Every structure is written in C-alpha cells, then in structure tokens.
Amino acid sequence: MAEYTDKVQLSPSRRAEVLRECLRSTLQLLNEELEGETLDSEQKESLGVAKQCLEACYELEDDSPVDTPNLLTIFHKLNLPVPEEEVLKLEAEGEAFKLRGNEFMREGDFLAAVDYYSKAIKANNNKAIYYCNRAAAYSRLNRHREALLDCKDAIRLDPSYGKAYGRLGIAYSNLNMYQQAAEAYRSALQLDPTNASYEANLKLAEEKIPQSAAHPSLPAEFDFGGFMNNPALLNMASQMLNDPTFRNMVTGIMNPGPGGTTLESFVEVGQHIAEQMGNPHVLEDISNSMSSDDNGQGPRPNGENRD
C-alpha cells in the first residue's frame, strides 16, 4: 500500500493554491459524472446540488481548464494496488469482449467488432491481441491509419508478436507506404520464417517501392469529396466565376466563333486558374482546411485473430 504523511505543512498562500487545484479536480470529476451515463437522473440531480454547494461554500466558479485532471486520474497515477479479484474480473471481461468481437468479424459486422475490441481494451489495455484484432477490423473498414496505430500499440506491448508486424505491413501497403510495409513484413518473417503470406506480401511491397517512388500517388484514404467541398477551393471558384474577364474567356470556349476554339483560349483560362492557385493565401487556406479534419484510416487483408 502506498505510504502518505498524515499532515503536510504548507504556507497559507501555498495551501490556498493547492486547495483550489484540488477543488478544481473535484469539480472536473463531478462534471464528468454528470455528463456520463453511469448515474440515473435522480442521482445526477443530487450530485448537481452537491456541486452547487461546493461552489458556494468555497466561492468557486466552474472555470476548470480543460486539461485539469479529475480525482480519478490523480489517484490512478498514484499506482494504488488493485485487488486481485478486480484484476481477474477485468481480465475475464476483456476476454469475453474479445471473443464477441471475433464473432462479429466472422459475421462481417466490422463496426460492431471495433466496438467490442475497444471494450476489451478498456477492460484490460495491456493485451496486445486486443489492439491487433481491432486493427484487423479497422482494416476492413478502410481506416488504415487507425489500424496502423493499433498495430504499433500491439508491438509496443509484445515486440515478439509476429502477426502485429504482418498487419502493420498491410496497413502501410494500403497507405501506399511500401518501404515501411516491406520493413514490417521483414520483421514479421524474422518472427515467423515459414509464413508464406508474409513472404508473398513482402515481395509485392518490394516490387512497388520503385514504382511508388517514380509515380507518387495520393494516399489511399484521400477524401476527394472533402477536397471538392473545401471552403477555400469553393471560394476561389466563386471569385473566378464572378470575374468578368474569366467569364468572357470561358464563354469564348463554350461558344466559339467562326474560326472555332483556339489553343490560345484554353491557355488563357489555364493561366488565369494558375494565377489563382499561385496565390499563397489561397493555397494556405486550402491546406489548412484540408488538414483540420485529419481522420484518415483504411483497409488491408484481414488475418485471422490470434488466439
């Protein structure tokens, strides 16, 4: 059991500062409980009254910074011992959730599989297989970056987990990152030298390395719909369409005169678009807008679950 001193001697000013932080952490915990689904409406009402009393007693405002840790987080970091029966219970729950996730994988319900593997991880976040299995589900949903992160977590927990390296290679391949994919497959083969699938995938990745270097392509999960609906891009298009000079150029192409549409007409339109795209503010706006919603992830062949 962790040891604590019964009483800490603090100066009045320091005590007031520490007390305020403790109260903020308490309010943060109460807020999370009020927003969560653990308590029923009656319990939340009682807790809300208690929160108001605490704020009134200490003349507090609910102004806790977003990054203020709640009491649960603070006590968790103290590494207090967990009773053995609680550990066994969580381990059993994790395995049950994993098995249910495996069933959903066999049924092709990959979203449900992700949900149950996530529950398994919540119950026991020290099992590499839970992350690796969830990576397989993410892969089937074309959420490659999430699959990649889960594979890395699995490898962090179990560096000898060959299947995690294999699935990491698949995630990299589906992101067109063939050099990294080849490295992952080599690591998988070191741990499982007779695995024909790793060997075949390594060969494919190595064949595509020079091709991808010579002809770089967009990431597999590139969102064309999001790009075309990009506010900065739409704004640029609107400005060009409202530009009389540009409209006249386009009209000349769409309704050519007796001599037909000339090459110069296409060149003029192209130059006008290039001028707009060359505007650093336009490019910065488009770049910022495209990078503000970084949720890419995606698929790869799915291996069978380990266990």
Rosetta blueprint (number, residue, H / E / L):
1 M L
2 A L
3 E L
4 Y L
5 T L
6 D L
7 K L
8 V L
9 Q L
10 L L
11 S L
12 P H
13 S H
14 R H
15 R H
16 A H
17 E H
18 V H
19 L H
20 R H
21 E H
22 C H
23 L H
24 R H
25 S H
26 T H
27 L H
28 Q H
29 L H
30 L H
31 N H
32 E H
33 E H
34 L H
35 E H
36 G L
37 E L
38 T L
39 L L
40 D L
41 S H
42 E H
43 Q H
44 K H
45 E H
46 S H
47 L H
48 G H
49 V H
50 A H
51 K H
52 Q H
53 C H
54 L H
55 E H
56 A H
57 C H
58 Y L
59 E L
60 L L
61 E L
62 D L
63 D L
64 S L
65 P L
66 V L
67 D L
68 T L
69 P L
70 N L
71 L H
72 L H
73 T H
74 I H
75 F H
76 H H
77 K H
78 L L
79 N L
80 L L
81 P L
82 V L
83 P L
84 E H
85 E H
86 E H
87 V H
88 L H
89 K H
90 L H
91 E H
92 A H
93 E H
94 G H
95 E H
96 A H
97 F H
98 K H
99 L H
100 R H
101 G H
102 N H
103 E H
104 F H
105 M H
106 R H
107 E H
108 G L
109 D L
110 F H
111 L H
112 A H
113 A H
114 V H
115 D H
116 Y H
117 Y H
118 S H
119 K H
120 A H
121 I H
122 K H
123 A H
124 N L
125 N L
126 N L
127 K L
128 A H
129 I H
130 Y H
131 Y H
132 C H
133 N H
134 R H
135 A H
136 A H
137 A H
138 Y H
139 S H
140 R H
141 L L
142 N L
143 R L
144 H H
145 R H
146 E H
147 A H
148 L H
149 L H
150 D H
151 C H
152 K H
153 D H
154 A H
155 I H
156 R H
157 L H
158 D L
159 P L
160 S L
161 Y L
162 G H
163 K H
164 A H
165 Y H
166 G H
167 R H
168 L H
169 G H
170 I H
171 A H
172 Y H
173 S H
174 N H
175 L L
176 N L
177 M L
178 Y H
179 Q H
180 Q H
181 A H
182 A H
183 E H
184 A H
185 Y H
186 R H
187 S H
188 A H
189 L H
190 Q H
191 L H
192 D L
193 P L
194 T L
195 N L
196 A H
197 S H
198 Y H
199 E H
200 A H
201 N H
202 L H
203 K H
204 L H
205 A H
206 E H
207 E H
208 K H
209 I H
210 P H
211 Q H
212 S H
213 A H
214 A H
215 H L
216 P L
217 S L
218 L L
219 P L
220 A L
221 E L
222 F L
223 D L
224 F H
225 G H
226 G H
227 F H
228 M H
229 N L
230 N L
231 P H
232 A H
233 L H
234 L H
235 N H
236 M H
237 A H
238 S H
239 Q H
240 M H
241 L H
242 N L
243 D L
244 P H
245 T H
246 F H
247 R H
248 N H
249 M H
250 V H
251 T H
252 G H
253 I H
254 M H
255 N L
256 P L
257 G L
258 P L
259 G L
260 G L
261 T L
262 T L
263 L H
264 E H
265 S H
266 F H
267 V H
268 E H
269 V H
270 G H
271 Q H
272 H H
273 I H
274 A H
275 E H
276 Q H
277 M H
278 G L
279 N L
280 P H
281 H H
282 V H
283 L H
284 E H
285 D H
286 I H
287 S H
288 N H
289 S H
290 M H
291 S H
292 S L
293 D L
294 D L
295 N L
296 G L
297 Q L
298 G L
299 P L
300 R L
301 P L
302 N L
303 G L
304 E L
305 N L
306 R L
307 D L
